[in-house]
Amino acid sequence: MVKRLIILLSLLGVLFLLVEYNGSKPAVGIPVEEEKDGSTKYITKEYTISKIEGTTYLGKANDGTGISFNGNVIIPGNNIEKNDKVICYFEKGNAGRGIVKVEEKTEK
């Protein structure tokens, strides 16, 4: 009985750690922070939204590469529609992690 209680408490502890430190939380609203040398922490790439399916956005870059992302990475306040140009932010040195955030490109 004591062994089962210890195992149960251990599993509950592991479950708590997994829930508390889950890496799939959206990184919405992360500002573009600068490194000490003045460069940003992110790699950016521009895409044009070609299709919206529910909360999934599909886009294409000028070089022909495509992208798909969920609406939870869009910075709040951006109303992105088909044919809008967006800027996607990826972590520098860890672009494989996926998109950190997406913002609508404003014409300057």
Secondary structure, DSSP 8 states (H G I E B T S, - for coil): -HHHHHHHHHHHHHHHHHHHT-TTS--TT----B-TTS-BSEEEEEEEEEEEETTEEEEE-TTS-EEEEEGGGB-TT----TT-EEEEEEETT-GGG-EEEEEE----
